[in-house]
Every structure is written in structure tokens, then in C-alpha cells.
């Protein structure tokens, strides 16, 4: 499974976490939200996260990925719904409803140790 895309995302995410975490804090967890349109594989992203954070203050931090479903709209009847796959037929019979949105990649939360050891 190719992970080049996931690796660059993991590197950029690590940079953002370091920029937003308190100086010297031990990062324990990171929560992100990803739209389906991004085409990221959560397991590959987690593997890349472990690789890019190895030996950093984020080493061992759990990466929690909220993979959002596709948003789909039908040009025939106007129906909108979510789906785990982008190309599905609408209940009205339209075989080509359009996938919408779903390109978000948001850093939602960073969990750090709140006290010194």
C-alpha cells in the first residue's frame, strides 16, 4: 500500500502539533478530522504518524482519526445524504449523483500531560 501521501500529511500534522502544543509538554494524543475526498487511509496515516514522531516529544502519542463520510447530492431530485462510498445511485433512480465537499483536514484536539513528572 503506497503511503507517500499519508507520510507528507503526517509530517505536516506533526509540525502543526508542535506549533500548538505548550513548550516542553509531552503530547499524549492528537485528534484529527479528515474528509473522504482527501483519499487518506487512516491505518497508513497512523503508521506514518508513528514514524515521523519517533524520537520527538510526540513519540507514542495516539493519533485518533475521524474519517468523515462522503456527502452526496442528486441533481435529479435534490436529495442529499452521506455514504461510505462516493459513487452510488440515488433512490430516485439517478445513477450519477455527485459527491460533494468532504475535503477537510482539521486538527481538532491535542492532549498533553498537564503536570510535571
Contact map, one row per residue, 1 for C-alpha under 8 A:
111000000000000000000000000000000000000000000000000000000000000000000000000000000000000000000000000000000000000000000
111110000000000000000000000000000000000000000000000000000000000000000000000000000000000000000000000000000000000000000
111111100000000000000000000000000000000000011001000000000000000000000000000000000000000000000000000000000000000000000
011111110000000000000000000000000000000000000000000000000000000000000000000000000000000000000000000000000000000000000
011111111000000000000000000000000000000100000000000000000000000000000000000000000000000000000000000000000000000000000
001111111100000000000000000000000000000110011001000000000000000000000000000000000000000000000000000000000000000000000
001111111110000000000000000000000000000000001001100100000000000000000000000000000000000000000000000000000000000000000
000111111111000000000000000000000000000000000000000000000000000000000000000000000000000000000000000000000000000000000
000011111111100000000000000000000000000000001000000000000000000000000000000000000000000000000000000000000000000000000
000001111111110000000000000000000000000000001001100100000000000000000000000000000000000000000000000000000000000000000
000000111111111000000000000000000000000000000000100100000000000000000000000000000000000000000000000000000000000000000
000000011111111100000000000000000000000000000000000000000000000000000000000000000000000000000000000000000000000000000
000000001111111110000000000000000000000000000000000000000000000000000000000000000000000000000000000000000010000000000
000000000111111111000000000000000000000000000000100110000100000000000000000000000000000000000000000000000000000000000
000000000011111111100000000000000000000000000000000000000000000000000000000000000000000000000000000000000000000000000
000000000001111111110000000000000000000000000000000000000000000000000000000000000000000000000000000000000000000000000
000000000000111111111000000001000000000000000000000000000000000000000000000000000000000000000000000000000000010000000
000000000000011111111000000000000000000000000000000000000000000000000000000000000000000000000000000000000000000000000
000000000000001111111000000000000000000000000000000000000000000000000000000000000000000000000000000000000000000000000
000000000000000111111100000000000000000000000000000000000000000000000000000000000000000000000000000000000000000000000
000000000000000011111110101000000000000000000000000000000000000000000000000000000000000000000000000000000000010100000
000000000000000000011111100000000000000000000000000000000000000000000000000000000000000000000000000000000000000000000
000000000000000000001111100000000000000000000000000000000000000000000000000000000000000000000000000000000000000000000
000000000000000000000111110000000000000000000000000000001000000000000000000000000000000000000000000000000000000000000
000000000000000000001111111000000000000000000000000000001000000000000000000000000000000000000000000000000000000111000
000000000000000000000001111100000000000000000000000000001100000000000000000000000000000000000000000000000000000110000
000000000000000000001000111111000000000000000000000000001110100000000000000000000000000000000000000000000000011110000
000000000000000000000000011111000000000000000000000000000101110000000000000000000000000000000000000000000000011110000
000000000000000000000000001111100000000000000000000000000000111100000000000000000000000000000000000000000000011100000
000000000000000010000000001111110000000000000000000000000000111100000000000000000000000000000000000000000011111000000
000000000000000000000000000011111000000000000000000000000000001111000000000000000000000000000000000000000011110000000
000000000000000000000000000001111100000000000000000000000000001111000000000000000000000000000000000000001111100000000
000000000000000000000000000000111110000000000000000000000000000011110000000000000000000000000000000000011111000000000
000000000000000000000000000000011111010100000000000000000000000011110000000000000000000000000000000001111100000000000
000000000000000000000000000000001111111000000000000000000000000000111100000000000000000000000000000011111000000000000
000000000000000000000000000000000111111100000000000000000000000000111100000000000000000000000000000001100000000000000
000000000000000000000000000000000011111000000000000000000000000000000100000000000000000000000000000011100000000000000
000000000000000000000000000000000111111100000000000000000000000000000000000000000000000000000000000001111000000000000
000000000000000000000000000000000011111110000000000000000000000000000000000000000000000000000000000000000000000000000
000011000000000000000000000000000101011111011000000000000000000000000000000000000000000000000000000000000000000000000
000001000000000000000000000000000000001111111000000000000000000000000000000000000000000000000000000000000000000000000
000000000000000000000000000000000000000111111100000000000000000010100000000000000000000000000000000000000000000000000
000000000000000000000000000000000000000011111110000000000000000000000000000000000000000000000000000000000000000000000
001001000000000000000000000000000000000111111111000000000000000000000000000000000000000000000000000000000000000000000
001001101100000000000000000000000000000111111111100000000000000000000000000000000000000000000000000000000000000000000
000000000000000000000000000000000000000001111111110000000000001000000000000000000000000000000000000000000000000000000
000000000000000000000000000000000000000000111111111000000000000000000000000000000000000000000000000000000000000000000
001001100100000000000000000000000000000000011111111100000000000000000000000000000000000000000000000000000000000000000
000000100110010000000000000000000000000000001111111110000000001000000000000000000000000000000000000000000000000000000
000000000000000000000000000000000000000000000111111111000011000000000000000000000000000000000000000000000000000000000
000000000000000000000000000000000000000000000011111111000000000000000000000000000000000000000000000000000000000000000
000000100110010000000000000000000000000000000001111111000000000000000000000000000000000000000000000000000000000000000
000000000000010000000000000000000000000000000000111111111111000000000000000000000000000000000000000000000000000000000
000000000000000000000000000000000000000000000000011111110111000000000000000000000000000000000000000000000000000000000
000000000000000000000000000000000000000000000000000011111110000000000000000000000000000000000000000000000000000000000
000000000000000000000000000000000000000000000000000011111110000000000000000000000000000000000000000000000000000000000
000000000000000000000001111000000000000000000000000010111110000000000000000000000000000000000000000000000000000000000
000000000000010000000000011100000000000000000000000011111111100000000000000000000000000000000000000000000000000000000
000000000000000000000000001000000000000000000000010011111111100000000000000000000000000000000000000000000000000000000
000000000000000000000000000100000000000000000000010011000111110000000000000000000000000000000000000000000000000000000
000000000000000000000000001111000000000000000000000000000111111000000000000000000000000000000000000000000000000000000
000000000000000000000000000111000000000000000000000000000001111100000000000000000000000000000000000000000000000000000
000000000000000000000000000011110000000000000100100000000000111110000000000000000000000000000000000000000000000000000
000000000000000000000000000011110000000000000000000000000000011111000000000000000000000000000000000000000000000000000
000000000000000000000000000000111100000001000000000000000000001111100000000000000000000000000000000000000000000000000
000000000000000000000000000000111100000000000000000000000000000111110000000000000000000000000000000000000000000000000
000000000000000000000000000000001111000001000000000000000000000011111000000000000000000000000000000000000000000000000
000000000000000000000000000000001111000000000000000000000000000001111100000000000000000000000000000001000000000000000
000000000000000000000000000000000011000000000000000000000000000000111110000000000111100000000000000001000000000000000
000000000000000000000000000000000011100000000000000000000000000000011111000000000111110000000000001111000000000000000
000000000000000000000000000000000000000000000000000000000000000000001111100000011110000000000000001111000000000000000
000000000000000000000000000000000000000000000000000000000000000000000111110000011110010000000000111100000000000000000
000000000000000000000000000000000000000000000000000000000000000000000011111001111000000000000000111100000000000000000
000000000000000000000000000000000000000000000000000000000000000000000001111111110000000001000101110000000000000000000
000000000000000000000000000000000000000000000000000000000000000000000000111111100000000000000000110000000000000000000
000000000000000000000000000000000000000000000000000000000000000000000000011111000000000000010100000000000000000000000
000000000000000000000000000000000000000000000000000000000000000000000000011111100000000000010000000000000000000000000
000000000000000000000000000000000000000000000000000000000000000000000000111111110000000000000000000000000000000000000
000000000000000000000000000000000000000000000000000000000000000000000000111011111000000001000000000000000000000000000
000000000000000000000000000000000000000000000000000000000000000000000011110001111100000000000000000000000000000000000
000000000000000000000000000000000000000000000000000000000000000000000011100000111110000000000000000000000000000000000
000000000000000000000000000000000000000000000000000000000000000000001111000000011111000000000000000000000000000000000
000000000000000000000000000000000000000000000000000000000000000000001111000000001111110000000000000000000000000000000
000000000000000000000000000000000000000000000000000000000000000000001100000000000111110000000000000000000000000000000
000000000000000000000000000000000000000000000000000000000000000000001100000000000011111100000000000000000000000000000
000000000000000000000000000000000000000000000000000000000000000000000101000000000011111100000000001000000000000000000
000000000000000000000000000000000000000000000000000000000000000000000000000000000000111110000001111000000000000000000
000000000000000000000000000000000000000000000000000000000000000000000000000000000000111111000011100000000000000000000
000000000000000000000000000000000000000000000000000000000000000000000000000000000000001111101111100000000000000000000
000000000000000000000000000000000000000000000000000000000000000000000000010000100000000111111111100000000000000000000
000000000000000000000000000000000000000000000000000000000000000000000000000000000000000011111100000000000000000000000
000000000000000000000000000000000000000000000000000000000000000000000000000110000000000001111100000000000000000000000
000000000000000000000000000000000000000000000000000000000000000000000000000000000000000011111110000000000000000000000
000000000000000000000000000000000000000000000000000000000000000000000000010100000000000011111111100000000000000000000
000000000000000000000000000000000000000000000000000000000000000000000000000000000000000111001111100000000000000000000
000000000000000000000000000000000000000000000000000000000000000000000000010000000000001111000111110000000000000000000
000000000000000000000000000000000000000000000000000000000000000000000001111000000000001111000111111000000000000000000
000000000000000000000000000000000000000000000000000000000000000000000001111000000000001000000001111100000000000000000
000000000000000000000000000000000000000000000000000000000000000000000111100000000000011000000000111110000000000000000
000000000000000000000000000000000000000000000000000000000000000000000111100000000000000000000000011111000000000000000
000000000000000000000000000000000010100000000000000000000000000000000110000000000000000000000000001111110000000000000
000000000000000000000000000000000111110000000000000000000000000000011110000000000000000000000000000111110000000000000
000000000000000000000000000000000111110000000000000000000000000000000000000000000000000000000000000011111000000000000
000000000000000000000000000000001110010000000000000000000000000000000000000000000000000000000000000011111100000000000
000000000000000000000000000000011110010000000000000000000000000000000000000000000000000000000000000000111110000000000
000000000000000000000000000000011100000000000000000000000000000000000000000000000000000000000000000000011111000000000
000000000000100000000000000001111000000000000000000000000000000000000000000000000000000000000000000000001111100000000
000000000000000000000000000001111000000000000000000000000000000000000000000000000000000000000000000000000111110000000
000000000000000000000000000001110000000000000000000000000000000000000000000000000000000000000000000000000011111000000
000000000000000010001000001111100000000000000000000000000000000000000000000000000000000000000000000000000001111100000
000000000000000000000000001111000000000000000000000000000000000000000000000000000000000000000000000000000000111110000
000000000000000000001000111110000000000000000000000000000000000000000000000000000000000000000000000000000000011111000
000000000000000000000000111100000000000000000000000000000000000000000000000000000000000000000000000000000000001111110
000000000000000000000000100000000000000000000000000000000000000000000000000000000000000000000000000000000000000111110
000000000000000000000000000000000000000000000000000000000000000000000000000000000000000000000000000000000000000011111
000000000000000000000000000000000000000000000000000000000000000000000000000000000000000000000000000000000000000011111
000000000000000000000000000000000000000000000000000000000000000000000000000000000000000000000000000000000000000000111
